[in-house]
Amino acid sequence: MSDKIPYVFRQNTDFLYFSGCQEPESILVLTCKENKSSFTLFVRPKDEHSELWDGPRTSVETAAEIFGTDYALPVTKFEQFVASFIQEDKKSIIWYDYADVVQPILHKKLCQLVKLTDNQIFASPKTLFHQIRLIKSVYEIDLMRESCRIASNAIIKTIQSSKPQMSEHQLFATVDYECRMHGAEYLAYPPVVAAGKNANIIHYISNNQIIRSGDLVLMDAGCEYHGYSSDITRTWPINGKFTPEQRVLYEIVLDVQKNLIKTLKDMPSLDNVFRHMCFLLGKRLQDINLIPKNIDEEKLLTAAYTYCPHHVSHYLGMDVHDAGKISRSIRIQPGMIITIEPGIYISPKNLHAPPHFHGLGIRIEDDILVTENGSEVLTKTCPKEVAEIEALASQNQGSC
């Protein structure tokens, strides 16, 4: 709510992961003492006037049963609960994310409570939470599969409906509509719908330009399904046919992506996957004379990075950039879900690229489940081969 205008509430994902509770202004306290643990959920009490405006609340009386916690109390009892716990055990440690303050009022209260004794210290549990969240359960994987299926089909429908003289915003509206109509709550993030030179802006979200015949469209979109996010990028020619320059770059990106996916069986770190991408991309760009051939490996990697100035992978799950406290330098493990998303972006300022390549931007992104035997592409139903893309993009050309 801002200036009496309601906005969609999105629950903190760490809180949601451990509680399953979507209600605002709730608190979950996990206590551990002598090898015994308990979960206490604090929720807002019922309020007839507030519920008239904002919808029903879970009652304190039913919260424990609904969310599977040991206890439930009104949120107004939180200070008393923590003060009592601290006084009972003056050596206890409060595990709380003090570094990234989300709720200033709650933070102030906790700081005041800690002053009750000199022995209390804050220790942030966020890294531990993200280590747990990094490996998905079979139930989470099922939700991710459905999120990826919905987004894949929505992008297929969007490509099929596209044609020259549409606006980027029309394609935004189409992918949003298709995701919601097939079960997604909403899009996982503001999508990129970048036509022509707009694709050189990595986080382009204006999505308001008219798409001209001959342009490529780069769409980066995903949906959120029951708390789990997909993240897909596809690039296609708006008139249904790649130009020779577009096609050669597209085939390079596609080939590099396929090679990177194959290497996941060796369980590399995401940082190593990125370095390997720069090497593969650099070699292929040397083949078409976009990078000089007489340079050493380090200069090759640097040159490739100028064509793809973003990382090639991130963790994926409840958040699009999931488990943010986990370094990309660790080796991947079965149960992780990651993206693989190489790209090529050619700025008019690029001195090595001929003018007919200027302004082109191409990215292909899939969501990958790491398995014992390598990987499973969760977005495999979303076409990416040249012939498949051209066939989809040609379906609405007759009505131009």
C-alpha positions in Angstrom: 0.0 0.0 0.0 1.3 3.4 -1.0 -0.8 6.6 -0.8 -3.8 4.4 -0.4 -3.1 2.5 -3.6 -2.7 -1.3 -3.0 0.1 -3.2 -4.7 0.6 -6.9 -5.1 2.5 -8.2 -2.0 5.3 -10.7 -2.6 6.5 -12.6 0.4 10.2 -12.8 1.4 11.4 -16.0 -0.1 13.4 -17.2 2.8 10.4 -16.7 5.1 8.1 -18.4 2.6 10.4 -21.4 2.2 10.4 -22.2 5.9 6.8 -21.2 6.7 4.6 -21.6 3.6 2.9 -18.4 4.9 2.0 -15.7 2.4 0.6 -13.2 4.8 2.2 -9.8 5.4 3.6 -8.7 8.7 4.3 -12.3 9.9 7.3 -13.5 11.9 8.7 -17.0 12.1 10.9 -17.9 15.1 12.9 -21.1 15.1 14.2 -22.0 18.5 16.8 -24.6 19.3 17.7 -25.7 22.8 19.4 -28.9 24.0 18.8 -30.6 20.7 15.1 -29.7 20.7 13.7 -27.3 18.2 10.3 -25.6 17.7 8.7 -23.3 15.2 6.5 -20.4 16.3 4.6 -18.4 13.8 3.4 -14.9 14.7 0.5 -13.6 12.6 -1.8 -10.6 12.6 -5.0 -11.1 14.6 -8.3 -11.1 12.9 -9.6 -7.6 12.2 -13.0 -7.1 10.6 -12.4 -3.6 9.4 -9.0 -4.4 7.8 -10.3 -7.6 6.3 -13.1 -5.6 4.6 -10.4 -3.7 2.7 -7.6 -6.2 2.3 -9.2 -9.6 2.5 -9.3 -12.4 5.1 -6.5 -13.2 7.5 -5.5 -16.5 8.9 -6.6 -16.6 12.5 -4.0 -17.2 15.3 -6.1 -20.2 16.4 -5.8 -22.0 13.0 -2.3 -20.8 11.9 -0.3 -23.6 13.5 -2.5 -26.3 11.9 -2.6 -24.6 8.5 1.2 -23.9 8.2 2.4 -26.9 10.2 4.2 -24.9 12.9 4.4 -26.0 16.6 2.9 -22.8 17.9 1.1 -19.7 16.6 0.8 -16.4 18.5 -0.4 -12.9 17.7 2.4 -10.7 16.2 1.8 -8.3 19.1 3.3 -11.0 21.4 6.6 -11.2 19.6 8.6 -8.8 21.9 7.3 -10.5 25.0 8.2 -13.9 23.5 11.8 -13.0 22.6 12.4 -11.1 25.8 11.3 -14.1 27.8 13.5 -16.5 25.8 16.6 -14.2 26.2 16.0 -13.9 30.0 15.6 -17.6 30.3 18.9 -18.3 28.6 21.3 -15.4 28.6 23.8 -17.3 26.5 21.5 -17.7 23.6 22.4 -16.3 20.1 19.9 -14.5 17.9 20.2 -15.6 14.3 18.8 -12.7 12.4 19.8 -11.0 9.1 21.0 -7.8 10.7 23.0 -6.8 7.7 20.1 -6.6 5.2 17.4 -4.9 7.2 14.0 -5.6 5.5 11.7 -4.5 8.4 13.1 -1.4 10.2 10.6 -1.5 13.0 11.3 -5.2 13.7 15.0 -4.5 13.6 14.7 -1.7 16.1 12.8 -3.9 18.5 15.3 -6.7 18.3 18.2 -4.3 18.9 16.4 -3.1 22.0 15.8 -6.6 23.2 19.4 -7.6 22.8 20.4 -4.8 25.2 18.7 -6.8 27.9 22.0 -8.7 28.3 25.6 -8.2 27.3 26.0 -11.7 26.0 23.6 -11.6 23.0 25.0 -11.4 19.5 23.4 -11.3 16.1 24.5 -13.9 13.6 22.9 -13.8 10.1 21.4 -17.1 9.0 20.9 -16.1 5.4 23.9 -18.0 4.0 22.7 -21.2 5.8 19.2 -20.6 4.4 20.5 -20.3 0.9 22.7 -23.4 1.2 19.5 -25.3 2.0 17.5 -23.7 -0.7 20.2 -24.3 -3.4 19.4 -28.0 -3.6 15.8 -28.5 -4.7 13.5 -31.3 -3.3 11.5 -33.5 -5.7 8.5 -31.4 -5.0 10.3 -28.1 -5.8 11.6 -29.7 -9.0 8.0 -30.6 -10.0 7.0 -26.9 -9.5 10.0 -25.7 -11.5 9.1 -28.1 -14.3 5.6 -26.6 -14.5 6.8 -23.0 -14.3 9.2 -23.8 -17.2 6.5 -25.5 -19.2 4.1 -22.6 -18.8 6.7 -20.0 -19.8 8.0 -22.1 -22.7 4.5 -22.4 -24.2 3.8 -18.7 -23.6 6.9 -17.8 -25.6 6.0 -20.2 -28.4 2.6 -18.4 -28.6 4.2 -15.0 -28.6 6.6 -15.9 -31.4 3.7 -17.3 -33.4 1.7 -14.1 -33.1 4.5 -11.8 -33.9 4.9 -9.7 -37.1 6.4 -6.5 -38.3 4.9 -3.2 -37.1 3.8 -4.7 -33.9 5.0 -2.9 -30.8 7.3 -4.5 -28.2 4.6 -3.9 -25.7 2.1 -6.1 -27.6 4.6 -9.0 -27.3 5.0 -8.2 -23.6 1.2 -8.3 -23.2 1.0 -11.6 -25.1 3.6 -13.5 -23.0 2.1 -12.1 -19.8 -1.4 -13.2 -20.9 -0.4 -16.6 -22.0 1.5 -17.3 -18.7 -1.4 -16.2 -16.5 -4.0 -18.0 -18.6 -2.2 -21.3 -18.1 -1.7 -21.2 -14.3 1.1 -18.7 -13.5 0.4 -16.1 -10.9 2.4 -13.5 -12.7 5.6 -12.9 -14.6 8.7 -13.6 -12.6 10.3 -10.3 -13.5 9.8 -7.4 -15.9 10.5 -9.0 -19.3 12.9 -7.8 -21.9 11.2 -7.4 -25.3 14.0 -5.8 -27.3 13.7 -5.3 -31.0 16.7 -4.4 -33.2 19.4 -2.4 -31.6 17.5 -2.3 -28.3 18.8 -5.9 -27.7 22.2 -4.3 -27.1 20.8 -3.0 -23.8 21.0 -6.0 -21.5 18.3 -5.0 -19.1 16.0 -3.2 -21.7 12.5 -3.1 -20.2 11.0 0.0 -21.8 9.3 -2.4 -24.3 7.6 0.5 -26.2 9.1 0.6 -29.7 7.6 -0.4 -33.0 9.3 -3.5 -34.5 10.5 -3.1 -38.1 10.7 -5.8 -40.7 14.2 -7.2 -40.6 14.6 -6.7 -36.9 15.5 -9.5 -34.5 13.4 -9.7 -31.3 15.1 -10.7 -28.1 12.6 -11.8 -25.4 13.8 -12.6 -21.9 10.7 -13.7 -19.9 9.6 -16.2 -17.3 6.7 -16.8 -14.9 6.2 -17.5 -11.3 4.2 -20.6 -10.5 3.3 -21.3 -6.8 6.4 -19.4 -5.8 8.9 -20.8 -8.3 10.4 -18.9 -11.2 11.3 -19.7 -14.8 13.7 -17.7 -16.9 13.9 -18.1 -20.6 15.4 -16.1 -23.5 14.7 -16.6 -27.2 15.6 -14.5 -30.2 13.8 -14.6 -33.5 13.4 -12.6 -36.8 10.2 -10.6 -36.7 9.6 -11.3 -40.4 10.2 -15.0 -40.1 13.6 -15.2 -41.8 17.1 -14.7 -40.5 19.5 -12.5 -42.6 22.9 -14.1 -43.3 24.5 -12.0 -40.6 21.8 -12.8 -38.0 21.9 -16.4 -38.8 25.7 -16.8 -38.4 25.6 -15.1 -35.0 22.6 -17.1 -33.9 24.2 -20.4 -34.8 27.3 -19.5 -32.9 25.3 -18.7 -29.8 23.3 -21.8 -30.1 26.3 -24.0 -30.6 28.1 -22.5 -27.7 25.1 -23.0 -25.5 24.8 -26.7 -26.4 28.4 -27.2 -25.7 28.2 -25.6 -22.3 25.2 -27.7 -21.4 27.1 -30.9 -22.2 30.0 -29.8 -19.9 27.6 -29.8 -16.9 28.1 -33.5 -16.5 31.6 -32.7 -15.1 30.0 -30.6 -12.3 32.0 -27.4 -13.0 31.5 -24.1 -11.1 29.3 -21.5 -12.8 32.4 -19.2 -12.9 34.3 -22.0 -14.8 31.3 -22.3 -17.2 31.5 -18.6 -17.8 35.3 -18.8 -18.6 34.6 -21.7 -20.9 31.9 -19.7 -22.7 34.3 -16.8 -23.3 36.8 -19.2 -24.8 34.3 -21.0 -27.1 32.7 -17.7 -28.1 36.0 -16.1 -28.7 37.2 -19.0 -31.0 33.9 -18.9 -33.0 34.1 -15.1 -33.4 37.7 -15.5 -34.6 36.3 -17.8 -37.3 34.2 -15.0 -38.7 36.9 -12.3 -38.2 35.1 -10.4 -35.4 38.1 -11.0 -33.1 41.7 -10.9 -34.3 43.3 -14.3 -34.6 46.9 -13.5 -33.5 46.2 -13.0 -29.7 46.9 -15.1 -26.6 44.2 -16.8 -24.6 43.7 -14.1 -22.0 43.2 -11.5 -24.6 40.8 -13.8 -26.4 38.7 -14.1 -23.2 38.8 -10.4 -22.8 37.7 -9.8 -26.4 34.9 -12.3 -26.1 33.7 -10.6 -22.9 33.2 -7.4 -24.9 30.7 -9.3 -27.0 28.9 -10.9 -24.0 29.4 -8.7 -21.0 27.2 -10.7 -18.6 27.7 -13.9 -16.7 26.5 -17.1 -18.5 24.7 -18.6 -15.5 22.9 -18.1 -12.2 21.1 -20.2 -9.7 17.3 -20.4 -10.2 14.4 -21.2 -7.9 12.0 -19.2 -5.8 13.9 -16.1 -6.9 15.1 -15.5 -10.4 18.6 -14.9 -9.1 18.2 -17.5 -6.4 20.3 -18.2 -3.4 22.2 -14.9 -3.7 24.5 -15.6 -0.8 26.0 -18.6 -2.6 29.2 -18.0 -4.7 29.3 -19.0 -8.3 32.8 -20.3 -7.7 31.5 -23.6 -6.0 31.1 -26.7 -8.1 27.5 -27.5 -9.1 25.7 -30.4 -7.5 22.7 -32.6 -8.4 19.5 -30.9 -7.4 20.6 -27.4 -8.3 18.7 -25.6 -11.0 20.7 -23.1 -13.1 20.5 -21.1 -16.3 22.8 -21.3 -19.3 22.5 -18.1 -21.3 25.3 -17.1 -23.7 24.8 -14.1 -25.9 26.4 -11.8 -28.5 25.8 -8.1 -28.6 27.5 -5.9 -31.2 27.6 -2.2 -30.5 28.1 0.3 -33.3 31.2 1.3 -31.3 32.8 -2.1 -31.9 35.9 -1.4 -34.0 36.3 -5.1 -35.0 32.8 -5.7 -36.4 31.8 -4.6 -39.9 28.8 -2.2 -40.0 26.4 -4.9 -41.2 26.7 -6.6 -37.8 26.2 -3.4 -35.8 23.2 -3.3 -33.5 22.6 -7.1 -33.5 21.8 -8.7 -30.1 21.2 -12.4 -29.6 20.8 -14.5 -26.5 19.5 -18.0 -25.9 18.7 -19.0 -22.3 17.5 -22.3 -20.9 16.8 -23.5 -17.4 18.8 -26.6 -16.4 18.3 -29.2 -13.6 21.7 -30.6 -12.6 21.4 -34.4 -12.3 23.7 -37.3 -11.3 24.1 -38.0 -15.0 24.6 -34.5 -16.3 21.6 -32.3 -16.8 17.9 -32.0 -17.7 16.8 -29.1 -19.8 13.5 -28.0 -18.1 12.8 -25.6 -21.0 13.4 -28.1 -23.8 9.8 -27.7 -25.2 10.7 -24.1 -26.2 12.2 -24.4 -29.7 15.6 -22.8 -30.5 16.9 -24.5 -33.7 17.0 -22.1 -36.7 14.4 -24.0 -38.7 12.0 -24.2 -35.7 12.4 -20.6 -34.9 11.8 -19.5 -38.5 8.8 -21.8 -38.8 7.2 -20.3 -35.7 7.9 -16.7 -36.6 6.5 -17.2 -40.1 3.0 -18.2 -38.9 1.5 -14.7 -38.7 3.3 -13.1 -41.7 0.3 -13.4 -44.0 -1.6 -10.8 -42.0 1.1 -8.1 -42.2 
